């Protein structure tokens, strides 16, 4: 099905065609007609399936009548969790709207607020903003929403993970009640659904997370290695396999700087990417990475959803993330839009609990591969999908035993009241608690390892 069949006018479909896109992805095919029909949307789709175009294209169609707006007003607001994602969305808007007389602006922290204020004076059609900076602008009366038509919450699950719920609520309270609401997320967790319930009236739910056509072709595997051998292993893999490019994820800014130095000593040039670097530097790094002027970027988790590199073939989890969702979003930087990708994780014994949580969420065991010369001194146990930490298991057991003791005590009292002359002969032994296993609800089972 061509984009023109979705109800988009020629200037939009022409821009899309010039970018090399001939037919919509599943999420676009379902979401665009619904948005054009004025429906409120609650949509879930994995990273790399074209979520941005799913709301940008129909918004451009709705705003393309060229309606004049007053100063400091906006007609569509898109909230994103990070500066990188705000810039990425705004860049896509510019590309899709190249043949339309519409204006857009990306607004985020880390840069001078005066320059962004100046751009808002004449008003913009589409504002892409991070919650914190938008609140600053609202409190300074630099932006008003009395002409707002559409609100988009992009990467809603990530915004909630980053603690933006209070900011989001404060923003929504100041928006006109008559508006179209679109929520897009990689997952529809309980928190996301609760946000949708409070912010969106009668949404249509759209999900393509289980469609085979949306499955990323990501070859996932891990290798076990001691922490003090990781940098040597990474260097050897880069050199022995002639890697041309890789996005390497690490947990801390200090760790990123240290790894860049270690790689440099082995003749491998890499750049660190984290919140400690200025916005201008980060933007330039992304541009250089896209053009392959920089081959290796060592990034903290803040970049997991903000980096969108076409045809990125490889990501490396130098440090395994603590949250399973972060793992999914990291590896989602590769294998985008149907392309093939590779996701490699370095796992030490201390990572075992995190590994089990990740594999439980995925619903399968990640393939292990041994690298000669890097067998860990501390072996990593074999993974189990229904792994429950000892402390959690003990707590569950104690709660269940307590409930059973309470019930036995009540039964004993009832028996004594009915037959006061009879002595209680109840069994005082505690009954072992039932085995507990975590909920096997698995929204990520479509991320299957490559055959």
C-alpha positions as CSV (number, residue, x, y, z in Angstrom):
1,X,0.0,0.0,0.0
2,X,1.5,3.4,-0.9
3,X,1.4,6.4,1.5
4,X,-1.1,8.2,-0.8
5,X,-3.7,5.6,0.0
6,X,-3.6,6.6,3.7
7,X,-5.1,10.0,3.1
8,X,-1.9,12.1,2.9
9,X,-1.7,14.9,0.3
10,X,0.9,15.0,-2.4
11,X,3.5,17.4,-0.8
12,X,3.8,14.9,2.1
13,X,4.0,11.7,0.0
14,X,6.5,13.4,-2.3
15,X,8.8,14.2,0.6
16,X,8.4,10.6,1.9
17,X,9.2,9.2,-1.6
18,X,12.3,11.4,-1.9
19,X,13.6,9.9,1.3
20,X,13.3,6.4,-0.3
21,X,10.2,5.1,1.6
22,X,7.7,3.5,-0.7
23,X,5.2,1.8,1.6
24,X,4.2,2.3,5.3
25,X,5.3,0.1,8.1
26,X,2.6,-1.8,10.1
27,X,2.4,0.8,12.8
28,X,2.2,3.6,10.2
29,X,-0.5,1.8,8.3
30,X,-2.6,1.4,11.4
31,X,-1.9,4.7,13.2
32,X,-2.0,7.3,10.3
33,X,-5.7,6.8,9.3
34,X,-6.7,6.7,12.9
35,X,-4.9,10.0,13.7
36,X,-6.4,11.6,10.5
37,X,-9.8,10.6,11.7
38,X,-9.2,12.6,14.9
39,X,-9.0,9.6,17.2
40,X,-7.0,9.6,20.5
41,X,-4.3,6.9,20.2
42,X,-2.5,4.6,22.6
43,X,0.1,2.9,20.5
44,X,2.9,0.4,21.1
45,X,5.6,-0.6,18.7
46,X,9.2,-1.6,19.0
47,X,12.1,0.7,18.3
48,X,12.9,1.0,14.7
49,X,9.4,0.4,13.3
50,X,8.6,3.9,12.2
51,X,6.8,5.3,15.2
52,X,7.9,8.9,14.5
53,X,6.4,9.0,11.0
54,X,3.2,7.4,12.5
55,X,2.3,10.7,14.2
56,X,4.4,13.3,12.3
57,X,2.9,12.6,8.9
58,X,-0.8,12.8,9.9
59,X,0.0,15.9,12.0
60,X,1.5,17.6,9.0
61,X,-1.6,16.7,7.0
62,X,-3.9,18.2,9.7
63,X,-1.8,21.4,9.9
64,X,-1.1,21.9,6.2
65,X,-4.1,24.2,5.8
66,X,-1.6,27.0,6.6
67,X,-3.7,28.5,9.5
68,X,-2.1,31.6,10.9
69,X,-1.1,31.4,14.6
70,X,-0.5,34.2,17.0
71,X,2.8,35.0,18.7
72,X,4.2,32.5,21.2
73,X,1.6,29.9,20.2
74,X,2.0,26.3,19.0
75,X,-0.5,24.0,17.2
76,X,1.0,20.7,18.0
77,X,3.2,19.7,21.0
78,X,5.4,16.6,21.0
79,X,7.0,15.7,24.4
80,X,10.2,13.5,24.3
81,X,12.4,12.2,27.1
82,X,15.8,13.4,25.8
83,X,17.5,16.2,23.9
84,X,18.8,13.7,21.3
85,X,15.3,12.3,20.6
86,X,13.9,15.9,20.4
87,X,16.5,16.8,17.8
88,X,15.8,13.5,15.9
89,X,12.1,14.1,15.8
90,X,12.5,17.7,14.7
91,X,14.9,16.7,12.0
92,X,12.3,14.2,10.7
93,X,9.6,16.9,10.7
94,X,11.8,19.1,8.6
95,X,12.4,16.3,6.1
96,X,8.7,15.3,5.8
97,X,7.5,19.0,5.7
98,X,10.0,20.2,3.1
99,X,7.3,21.0,0.6
100,X,4.9,22.6,3.2
101,X,4.8,26.1,4.7
102,X,5.0,24.8,8.3
103,X,7.5,25.6,11.0
104,X,8.9,23.5,13.8
105,X,11.2,23.9,16.8
106,X,13.1,21.5,19.1
107,X,13.3,22.8,22.6
108,X,15.5,21.2,25.3
109,X,17.8,21.9,28.2
110,X,21.5,22.3,28.1
111,X,21.5,25.3,25.8
112,X,20.8,29.0,26.3
113,X,17.1,29.6,26.9
114,X,17.1,33.1,25.3
115,X,17.7,31.7,21.8
116,X,14.8,29.3,22.1
117,X,12.6,32.1,23.4
118,X,13.4,34.2,20.4
119,X,12.4,31.4,18.0
120,X,9.0,31.1,19.8
121,X,8.1,34.8,19.5
122,X,6.5,34.4,16.1
123,X,4.9,31.1,17.1
124,X,5.6,27.7,15.6
125,X,3.3,25.0,14.1
126,X,5.0,22.0,15.8
127,X,7.0,22.2,19.0
128,X,9.2,19.2,20.1
129,X,10.2,19.6,23.7
130,X,11.7,17.9,26.7
131,X,9.4,18.3,29.8
132,X,11.9,20.2,32.0
133,X,12.7,22.9,29.5
134,X,9.1,23.2,28.4
135,X,8.0,23.9,32.0
136,X,10.7,26.6,32.3
137,X,9.3,28.3,29.2
138,X,5.7,28.0,30.4
139,X,6.6,29.6,33.8
140,X,8.3,32.5,32.0
141,X,5.3,32.9,29.7
142,X,7.4,32.3,26.6
143,X,4.8,29.9,25.2
144,X,1.0,29.6,25.3
145,X,-1.2,26.6,24.4
146,X,-4.6,28.2,23.8
147,X,-4.3,27.3,20.1
148,X,-3.0,23.7,20.7
149,X,-4.7,21.1,18.6
150,X,-2.6,17.9,19.2
151,X,-0.5,16.5,22.1
152,X,2.0,13.7,21.5
153,X,3.7,11.8,24.3
154,X,6.6,10.1,22.5
155,X,8.6,7.2,24.2
156,X,6.2,7.5,27.1
157,X,7.6,4.5,28.9
158,X,11.1,6.1,28.9
159,X,9.8,9.4,30.2
160,X,8.2,7.6,33.1
161,X,11.4,5.7,33.7
162,X,13.3,9.0,33.9
163,X,10.9,10.4,36.5
164,X,9.0,12.9,34.3
165,X,5.5,12.0,35.6
166,X,5.1,15.1,37.7
167,X,6.4,17.4,34.9
168,X,4.0,15.7,32.4
169,X,1.0,16.2,34.7
170,X,1.9,19.8,35.3
171,X,2.1,20.4,31.5
172,X,-1.2,18.5,30.8
173,X,-3.0,20.6,33.4
174,X,-2.2,23.8,31.4
175,X,-3.3,22.4,28.0
176,X,-6.8,23.0,26.5
177,X,-9.1,20.2,27.2
178,X,-10.3,20.0,23.6
179,X,-7.3,18.5,21.9
180,X,-6.2,15.2,20.2
181,X,-4.0,13.0,22.3
182,X,-1.4,10.5,20.9
183,X,0.7,8.3,23.2
184,X,3.4,6.2,21.6
185,X,5.6,3.8,23.6
186,X,7.8,0.8,23.1
187,X,5.9,-1.0,26.0
188,X,2.4,-0.7,27.5
189,X,3.4,-1.2,31.1
190,X,1.0,-0.6,34.0
191,X,2.6,2.9,34.5
192,X,2.1,3.8,30.8
193,X,-1.6,2.6,30.9
194,X,-2.2,4.6,34.1
195,X,-0.8,7.7,32.4
196,X,-3.0,7.0,29.4
197,X,-6.0,6.6,31.6
198,X,-5.5,10.0,33.2
199,X,-4.4,11.9,30.1
200,X,-6.4,10.4,27.2
201,X,-10.1,10.0,26.8
202,X,-11.3,6.8,25.1
203,X,-8.1,6.0,23.1
204,X,-7.9,3.5,20.4
205,X,-5.2,1.0,21.2
206,X,-2.8,0.0,18.5
207,X,0.0,-2.6,18.9
208,X,2.3,-4.2,16.4
209,X,4.8,-5.6,18.9
210,X,3.9,-9.1,18.0
211,X,3.8,-8.8,14.2
212,X,6.5,-10.7,12.4
213,X,7.0,-8.0,9.9
214,X,8.1,-5.7,12.7
215,X,10.6,-8.1,14.2
216,X,14.1,-6.7,14.3
217,X,16.7,-9.1,12.7
218,X,19.1,-8.8,15.6
219,X,21.7,-11.6,16.2
220,X,22.1,-11.5,20.0
221,X,24.9,-13.3,21.8
222,X,27.0,-12.9,24.9
223,X,30.4,-13.8,26.1
224,X,31.5,-14.3,29.7
225,X,34.6,-12.4,30.8
226,X,36.1,-10.9,34.0
227,X,35.6,-7.2,34.5
228,X,39.3,-6.4,34.4
229,X,39.6,-8.1,30.9
230,X,36.7,-6.4,29.2
231,X,38.7,-3.6,27.5
232,X,41.3,-6.1,26.2
233,X,38.5,-8.3,24.9
234,X,36.8,-5.4,23.2
235,X,40.1,-4.3,21.6
236,X,40.8,-7.8,20.3
237,X,37.3,-8.2,18.8
238,X,37.5,-4.8,17.1
239,X,40.9,-5.6,15.5
240,X,40.5,-9.3,14.8
241,X,37.0,-8.9,13.2
242,X,37.9,-5.6,11.4
243,X,34.9,-3.8,12.8
244,X,34.0,-0.6,10.9
245,X,31.6,0.8,13.5
246,X,30.1,0.0,16.8
247,X,28.0,1.7,19.5
248,X,29.3,0.6,22.9
249,X,27.1,1.1,26.0
250,X,28.6,1.6,29.4
251,X,27.0,2.5,32.8
252,X,29.0,5.6,33.9
253,X,30.6,8.8,32.5
254,X,33.8,8.0,34.3
255,X,33.8,4.4,32.8
256,X,33.2,5.9,29.4
257,X,36.2,8.2,29.6
258,X,38.4,5.4,31.0
259,X,37.4,3.0,28.2
260,X,38.1,5.6,25.5
261,X,41.6,6.1,27.0
262,X,42.2,2.3,27.1
263,X,41.2,1.9,23.5
264,X,43.3,4.8,22.5
265,X,46.4,3.1,24.0
266,X,45.7,0.1,21.7
267,X,45.4,2.3,18.6
268,X,41.6,2.4,18.5
269,X,40.1,5.9,18.3
270,X,36.7,6.2,20.1
271,X,34.6,9.1,21.5
272,X,32.6,9.2,24.7
273,X,29.0,10.3,24.6
274,X,27.3,11.2,27.9
275,X,25.4,14.0,29.7
276,X,28.7,15.6,30.9
277,X,29.5,16.7,27.3
278,X,28.0,19.8,25.9
279,X,25.0,19.6,23.6
280,X,27.0,21.0,20.7
281,X,29.6,18.4,21.1
282,X,27.1,15.6,21.3
283,X,25.3,16.8,18.2
284,X,28.6,16.9,16.3
285,X,29.5,13.4,17.5
286,X,26.2,12.0,16.3
287,X,26.7,13.7,12.9
288,X,30.3,12.4,12.6
289,X,29.1,8.9,13.7
290,X,26.4,8.9,11.0
291,X,29.0,9.9,8.4
292,X,31.4,7.2,9.8
293,X,34.0,9.9,10.6
294,X,33.9,8.5,14.1
295,X,33.8,4.7,14.1
296,X,33.3,3.9,17.8
297,X,31.2,5.7,20.4
298,X,31.2,4.8,24.0
299,X,27.8,5.9,25.4
300,X,26.0,5.9,28.7
301,X,22.4,4.8,28.8
302,X,21.1,8.3,28.2
303,X,21.8,7.8,24.5
304,X,19.8,4.5,24.3
305,X,16.8,6.1,22.7
306,X,18.3,9.3,21.3
307,X,20.7,7.8,18.8
308,X,19.1,6.9,15.4
309,X,21.8,5.7,13.0
310,X,20.7,4.2,9.8
311,X,22.2,0.8,9.1
312,X,24.1,0.6,12.4
313,X,25.3,-3.0,12.3
314,X,26.5,-3.5,15.8
315,X,25.9,-2.5,19.5
316,X,28.0,-3.8,22.4
317,X,26.8,-3.9,26.0
318,X,30.2,-3.4,27.6
319,X,28.2,-3.1,30.9
320,X,25.0,-5.1,31.1
321,X,22.1,-2.7,32.1
322,X,20.2,-3.1,35.3
323,X,16.8,-2.9,33.7
324,X,15.6,-5.4,31.1
325,X,13.8,-2.6,29.2
326,X,17.1,-0.7,28.9
327,X,18.6,-3.8,27.3
328,X,15.9,-3.9,24.7
329,X,16.2,-0.2,23.9
330,X,19.9,-0.5,23.6
331,X,20.0,-3.4,21.1
332,X,17.1,-1.6,19.3
333,X,19.7,0.9,17.9
334,X,20.7,-1.8,15.4
335,X,18.5,-3.9,13.1
336,X,16.3,-1.0,12.4
337,X,13.7,-0.8,9.6
338,X,14.2,-4.5,8.6
339,X,18.0,-4.3,8.4
340,X,20.2,-6.9,10.1
341,X,22.2,-6.1,13.2
342,X,24.3,-7.7,15.9
343,X,24.1,-7.2,19.7
344,X,27.0,-8.4,21.9
345,X,27.0,-8.4,25.7
346,X,30.0,-8.8,28.0
347,X,28.8,-10.6,31.2
348,X,30.7,-11.2,34.4
349,X,29.6,-13.2,37.4
350,X,28.3,-10.0,39.1
351,X,25.9,-9.5,36.2
352,X,24.2,-12.8,36.7
353,X,21.0,-11.4,38.3
354,X,20.7,-8.8,35.6
355,X,21.2,-11.4,32.9
356,X,18.4,-13.6,34.3
357,X,16.0,-10.6,34.5
358,X,16.8,-9.7,30.9
359,X,16.4,-13.3,29.6
360,X,13.1,-13.7,31.6
361,X,11.8,-10.6,29.9
362,X,12.9,-11.8,26.5
363,X,11.5,-15.3,27.1
364,X,14.6,-17.1,25.9
365,X,18.3,-17.8,26.8
366,X,20.8,-15.6,25.0
367,X,23.4,-17.6,23.1
368,X,26.8,-17.8,24.8
369,X,30.1,-17.8,22.9
370,X,33.5,-18.4,24.3
371,X,36.4,-16.2,23.2
372,X,39.7,-18.0,23.4
373,X,42.0,-16.5,26.1
374,X,39.2,-14.7,28.0
375,X,37.6,-17.5,30.0
376,X,36.6,-15.8,33.3
377,X,38.2,-16.8,36.6
378,X,34.8,-16.6,38.2
379,X,32.4,-18.7,36.1
380,X,29.0,-17.3,35.3
381,X,26.3,-19.8,36.2
382,X,23.9,-21.2,33.6
383,X,20.9,-18.9,33.1
384,X,17.4,-19.8,34.3
385,X,14.4,-18.0,33.0
386,X,12.4,-18.2,36.2
387,X,15.2,-17.1,38.4
388,X,14.1,-15.5,41.7
389,X,16.7,-13.7,43.9
390,X,17.1,-15.4,47.4
391,X,16.1,-12.3,49.3
392,X,12.8,-12.0,47.3
393,X,12.1,-15.7,47.7
394,X,12.7,-15.5,51.4
395,X,10.4,-12.5,51.7
396,X,7.6,-14.2,49.8
397,X,8.1,-17.3,51.9
398,X,7.9,-15.4,55.2
399,X,4.7,-13.6,54.1
400,X,3.0,-16.8,53.1
401,X,4.0,-18.6,56.3
402,X,2.8,-15.6,58.3
403,X,-0.6,-15.8,56.6
404,X,-0.8,-19.5,57.2
405,X,0.1,-19.1,60.9
406,X,-2.6,-16.4,61.3
407,X,-5.2,-18.7,59.7
408,X,-4.2,-21.6,62.0
409,X,-4.4,-19.4,65.0
410,X,-7.9,-18.2,64.0
411,X,-9.0,-21.8,63.5
412,X,-7.6,-22.8,66.8
413,X,-9.5,-20.0,68.6
414,X,-12.8,-21.0,66.9
415,X,-12.3,-24.6,68.0
416,X,-11.6,-23.6,71.6
417,X,-14.7,-21.4,71.6
418,X,-16.9,-24.2,70.4
419,X,-15.4,-26.9,72.7
420,X,-13.9,-25.2,75.7
421,X,-13.2,-28.5,77.5
422,X,-11.2,-30.0,74.7
423,X,-7.5,-29.2,74.5
424,X,-6.2,-28.0,71.2
425,X,-4.3,-30.7,69.2
426,X,-3.4,-28.6,66.2
427,X,-0.2,-29.3,64.3
428,X,2.2,-26.4,65.1
429,X,4.6,-27.2,62.3
430,X,4.9,-24.6,59.6
431,X,3.8,-25.7,56.2
432,X,6.4,-25.0,53.5
433,X,5.6,-22.1,51.3
434,X,4.6,-22.8,47.7
435,X,7.3,-22.3,45.1
436,X,7.0,-18.9,43.5
437,X,7.9,-17.9,40.0
438,X,7.8,-14.5,38.4
439,X,5.0,-13.5,36.1
440,X,5.7,-14.9,32.7
441,X,4.2,-11.9,31.0
442,X,6.6,-11.2,28.1
443,X,6.1,-8.2,25.8
444,X,9.5,-8.7,24.2
445,X,9.1,-12.3,22.9
446,X,9.2,-11.0,19.4
447,X,12.9,-10.2,19.8
448,X,14.0,-13.7,18.9
449,X,17.6,-14.6,18.2
450,X,18.6,-14.9,14.6
451,X,18.7,-18.4,13.2
